[in-house]
Amino acid sequence: MDPHRGRGAQENPANRFEALSFETDDDAWIDDDPRPLRTTFLRDDSQSILNRNTADDLSFDFSVNPYRGCEHGCSYCYARTYHEYLGFSAGLEFESKIVVKADAPALLERELARRKTSPGKIAMSGVTDCYQPVERKLQITRRCLEVLARFRQPVALITKNALVARDIDHLAELARHRAVCVYLSITTLDPALARILEPRASTPRARLAAMRALADAGIPVGPSAAPMIPGLNDHELPAILAAAKDAGATFAAYSMVRLPGAVAGIFESWLARHFPDRKEKILNRIRAAQGGGLNSTVPGTRMRGSGQAAGQLRALHHATCRRLGLATRPPDLSDQSFRKVLPGQGELF
């Protein structure tokens, strides 16, 4: 039985930025604690919310991240390493110590109100999912979307949480001005695999239902089959795209898994726990697709991989999209309807 059931990681690897780390002797007597690991929420008092994108291979200009850390618990998540900058571990602390930007809607309103024109395309979930489980209660992302809808500011969202369908009202308003698109991240259609791969995310069926609800409301939506993990879920890519098409998707994307820093060890432990017989095969296939290592930082190839297997996956994606009538790029978002609105005032002409 997993000591931390419902979590992606089972340990807290040492933080690479900390001079000291604490380890328990292998032969020490430790009483098993039957209590589940509780999630704690920490307030973030950041004074800005728009983060400029400097990566050439990403298609947005700024990102908005209402939360840091992610309770969904995906063991492969590249964003785990960012928790180390906060003094936390990329392991269990990444998914159990969630930093909350409670002032995000007000900060976003203030920063947009300072501008005469749109700052460009904004991405929500540029790092961690903007629809954390606690979002159902806190509604920080919803209030950010209300601000974006008033300003008619172009935004692209990506999430693993079917809760996104709750905010159809604001998303539909943005869609009226061609100012929004939504990606539902779907890595597998197998509920048993999803349960251990993404333990606290919505089920694949729920994500597809959310996709259908968004599509029916006129909101451009598509799947992000990300990440594809060679030897584990990459064979599902055509089925994922077909299911998304049936749910109303008009475009689709995918990416190859990459395992930076401490994420490599966390994912290796996850494989040893759930797929010990396939562990080395999967890791070797990742290495073959990432230039010999488990991670690549080369812009343009880090998301897609390189080598024969990566090329075959890319060709499969494009061929399947052509067959299904899915675009391989999201729709272009327009900032022509952007309007400057000051708090407590109407539209400024």
C-alpha positions in Angstrom: 0.0 0.0 0.0 1.3 3.4 -0.9 2.2 5.5 2.2 0.9 8.6 0.4 -2.1 7.3 -1.6 -3.5 9.7 -4.1 -0.2 11.5 -4.6 2.1 11.3 -7.6 5.4 11.5 -5.7 6.2 9.4 -2.6 9.1 11.3 -1.3 10.7 14.8 -1.0 14.0 14.8 -2.9 16.6 17.2 -1.7 16.2 20.8 -2.9 19.1 21.6 -5.2 19.3 25.2 -3.9 19.5 24.2 -0.2 22.9 23.6 1.4 21.5 21.2 4.0 19.2 18.2 3.5 17.8 15.7 6.0 17.8 11.9 5.4 16.6 9.1 7.6 18.8 6.1 8.2 17.6 3.0 6.3 17.7 1.0 9.5 15.9 3.6 11.7 12.7 2.6 13.4 9.9 4.6 12.0 6.3 4.3 13.0 3.9 4.2 10.1 1.6 7.2 10.1 -1.8 6.2 8.8 -3.0 9.8 8.4 -3.1 11.0 4.8 -0.8 13.8 3.8 -2.8 17.0 4.0 -2.5 19.9 1.6 -1.7 23.2 3.0 -2.3 26.6 1.3 0.2 29.5 1.6 -0.6 33.0 0.7 1.5 34.7 -2.0 1.7 38.5 -1.7 3.3 39.1 -5.1 2.7 42.6 -6.4 2.5 41.7 -10.0 0.8 38.9 -12.0 1.8 39.2 -15.6 4.9 37.2 -16.3 6.7 37.9 -19.6 7.5 35.0 -21.8 11.1 35.0 -23.2 11.1 31.6 -24.8 11.0 31.6 -28.6 9.2 28.3 -28.9 6.2 29.3 -26.8 3.3 31.1 -28.5 2.2 33.5 -25.8 3.5 36.9 -24.6 2.6 36.7 -20.9 1.4 34.1 -18.5 -0.8 34.3 -15.4 -0.4 31.7 -12.7 -2.8 32.1 -9.8 -1.3 29.1 -8.0 2.2 27.7 -7.5 2.6 24.0 -7.0 -0.1 21.6 -8.2 -2.3 19.2 -6.2 -3.1 17.2 -9.4 0.1 15.3 -8.6 1.4 14.3 -12.0 4.8 12.6 -11.4 6.2 13.7 -14.8 5.4 17.5 -14.4 8.2 19.7 -15.5 6.9 22.5 -13.2 7.9 20.6 -10.1 11.4 22.1 -10.3 10.0 25.6 -9.9 8.9 24.8 -6.4 12.6 24.5 -5.5 12.9 28.3 -6.0 10.5 28.7 -3.1 12.6 26.6 -0.8 10.3 23.5 -1.2 10.9 20.1 -2.6 9.9 19.1 -6.1 8.3 15.9 -4.7 5.5 15.7 -2.2 5.8 19.4 -1.2 5.1 20.4 -4.8 1.7 18.8 -4.6 0.9 19.4 -0.9 2.1 23.0 -0.3 0.2 25.1 -2.7 1.0 28.8 -2.9 -2.1 30.9 -3.6 -2.1 34.3 -5.2 -5.3 35.6 -3.7 -4.8 39.1 -5.1 -4.4 37.9 -8.7 -7.7 39.3 -10.1 -7.0 42.8 -8.6 -3.4 42.7 -9.8 -4.5 41.7 -13.3 -7.1 44.4 -13.4 -4.5 47.0 -12.3 -1.9 45.9 -14.8 -4.3 45.8 -17.8 -5.7 49.2 -16.8 -2.3 50.7 -17.1 -2.1 49.8 -20.8 -3.6 51.6 -23.8 -3.5 48.4 -25.8 -3.5 44.7 -25.2 -0.1 43.3 -23.9 -0.5 40.4 -26.4 -1.7 36.9 -25.8 -1.8 35.7 -22.2 -1.6 32.1 -21.2 -3.2 30.8 -18.0 -1.5 27.7 -16.7 1.8 28.7 -18.2 3.4 26.8 -15.3 0.9 25.1 -13.0 -2.7 24.4 -13.5 -5.0 27.4 -13.0 -7.9 25.0 -12.1 -6.5 23.5 -8.9 -9.0 21.5 -6.9 -9.1 24.4 -4.4 -10.2 26.7 -7.3 -13.7 25.3 -6.8 -13.8 27.2 -3.5 -11.4 30.1 -4.0 -12.5 31.1 -7.6 -9.3 33.0 -8.2 -9.1 31.9 -11.8 -12.8 32.6 -12.4 -12.3 36.2 -11.1 -9.3 36.6 -13.4 -11.4 35.5 -16.3 -14.1 38.0 -15.4 -11.4 40.7 -15.6 -10.1 39.4 -18.9 -13.6 39.3 -20.3 -14.3 42.9 -19.3 -11.1 44.0 -21.0 -11.6 41.6 -23.9 -8.0 40.5 -23.5 -6.9 37.5 -25.5 -6.1 34.4 -23.4 -5.3 30.8 -23.9 -6.1 28.3 -21.1 -4.8 24.8 -20.5 -6.1 22.5 -17.8 -6.6 19.0 -16.7 -9.7 19.9 -14.6 -13.2 19.7 -15.9 -14.0 22.6 -13.6 -13.2 24.9 -16.6 -16.8 24.3 -17.8 -18.0 26.2 -14.8 -16.7 29.4 -16.4 -18.4 29.1 -19.7 -20.1 32.5 -19.2 -16.8 34.5 -19.2 -15.2 32.2 -21.8 -18.2 32.6 -24.1 -18.0 36.4 -23.8 -14.3 36.3 -24.8 -15.1 33.9 -27.6 -17.5 36.5 -29.1 -14.5 38.7 -29.7 -12.2 35.8 -30.9 -10.2 36.3 -27.7 -10.0 32.8 -26.2 -9.1 29.2 -26.8 -9.0 26.3 -24.3 -6.9 23.2 -24.2 -8.0 20.2 -22.2 -4.9 18.2 -21.4 -5.7 14.6 -22.0 -2.8 12.1 -21.7 -4.8 8.9 -21.7 -8.3 7.5 -22.1 -7.6 4.7 -19.7 -9.2 5.6 -16.3 -7.0 3.1 -14.5 -3.8 4.7 -15.9 -5.1 8.2 -15.4 -5.8 7.4 -11.7 -2.1 6.7 -11.0 -0.6 9.0 -13.6 -2.6 12.1 -12.6 -4.1 11.1 -9.3 -6.0 14.3 -8.4 -7.0 15.5 -11.9 -10.4 15.0 -13.5 -11.1 11.7 -15.2 -10.6 11.5 -18.9 -14.3 11.1 -19.4 -15.0 14.3 -17.3 -12.5 16.3 -19.4 -14.1 15.2 -22.6 -17.5 16.1 -21.2 -16.1 19.6 -20.4 -14.8 19.8 -23.9 -18.2 19.1 -25.3 -19.8 21.7 -23.0 -17.3 24.4 -24.2 -17.7 23.5 -27.8 -21.5 23.7 -27.6 -21.1 27.2 -26.2 -19.0 28.3 -29.2 -15.7 28.3 -27.3 -12.7 27.1 -29.4 -11.4 24.0 -27.7 -9.0 21.2 -28.4 -6.9 18.5 -26.7 -3.4 18.8 -25.5 -2.1 15.2 -25.6 0.7 16.1 -23.3 3.0 14.6 -22.4 3.3 11.6 -24.7 5.5 9.1 -22.8 7.2 6.6 -25.1 6.3 3.0 -24.2 3.5 4.1 -21.8 0.8 6.2 -23.5 2.1 7.3 -26.9 0.2 4.6 -28.6 -3.0 6.3 -27.5 -2.4 9.5 -29.5 -4.8 8.7 -32.4 -7.6 7.5 -30.0 -7.2 10.7 -27.9 -7.5 12.9 -30.9 -10.5 10.9 -32.2 -12.3 11.2 -28.8 -11.6 14.9 -28.7 -13.0 15.4 -32.2 -16.2 13.6 -31.2 -16.4 16.0 -28.2 -16.3 19.0 -30.4 -12.5 19.8 -30.7 -11.4 21.8 -33.7 -7.6 21.8 -33.1 -5.1 19.6 -31.3 -1.6 19.7 -29.9 0.8 17.2 -28.3 4.2 17.2 -26.6 6.9 14.7 -25.7 7.7 14.1 -22.1 10.8 15.8 -20.6 12.1 15.3 -17.1 14.2 18.2 -15.8 16.2 18.1 -12.6 14.6 16.3 -9.7 11.6 15.3 -11.9 13.7 12.6 -13.4 14.1 10.8 -10.1 10.5 11.3 -9.1 9.3 9.8 -12.4 11.8 6.9 -12.1 10.4 6.1 -8.7 6.9 6.3 -10.0 7.8 3.8 -12.8 9.5 1.5 -10.3 6.3 1.5 -8.2 3.7 1.0 -10.9 5.5 -0.4 -14.0 8.7 -2.1 -12.7 8.9 -4.5 -15.7 8.7 -1.6 -18.2 10.8 1.0 -16.3 14.1 0.7 -18.2 12.3 0.4 -21.6 10.4 3.6 -21.0 13.4 5.5 -19.7 15.5 4.4 -22.7 12.9 5.5 -25.1 12.7 8.9 -23.5 16.5 9.2 -23.7 16.3 8.2 -27.4 13.8 11.0 -28.0 15.6 13.6 -25.9 19.2 13.5 -27.3 20.5 10.8 -24.9 19.2 12.3 -21.6 15.9 12.6 -19.9 15.5 16.3 -20.6 16.3 18.7 -23.3 16.5 22.5 -23.1 16.9 23.1 -26.8 14.2 25.5 -28.0 12.1 24.0 -30.7 12.9 20.4 -29.9 12.4 20.2 -26.2 8.6 19.9 -26.6 8.7 17.5 -29.6 11.9 15.5 -29.1 14.3 14.4 -31.7 15.3 11.2 -33.4 13.3 8.5 -35.2 10.7 7.8 -32.6 10.0 11.5 -32.1 9.7 11.9 -35.8 7.2 9.0 -36.1 5.1 10.5 -33.3 5.1 13.9 -35.0 4.1 12.3 -38.3 1.3 10.3 -36.6 -0.1 13.4 -35.0 -0.2 15.4 -38.3 -1.6 12.4 -40.2 -4.3 11.8 -37.6 -5.3 15.5 -37.5 -5.6 15.6 -41.3 -7.8 12.5 -41.2 -10.0 13.9 -38.5 -10.2 17.4 -39.8 -8.4 18.9 -36.8 -6.1 21.9 -37.1 -2.6 21.5 -35.7 -2.6 25.0 -34.4 -5.1 26.9 -32.3 -7.1 29.7 -33.9 -5.4 33.1 -34.0 -6.6 35.2 -31.2 -7.6 38.8 -31.8 -6.9 41.9 -29.7 -8.9 44.2 -31.9 -11.7 44.4 -29.3 -9.4 45.1 -26.4 -10.8 48.0 -24.3 -9.3 49.8 -21.4 -11.5 49.7 -18.4 -10.7 51.4 -15.1 -11.9 50.0 -11.8 -15.3 51.5 -11.0 -15.6 53.2 -14.4 -17.1 52.3 -17.7 -15.3 51.9 -21.0 -12.8 54.6 -22.0 -13.1 55.6 -25.7 
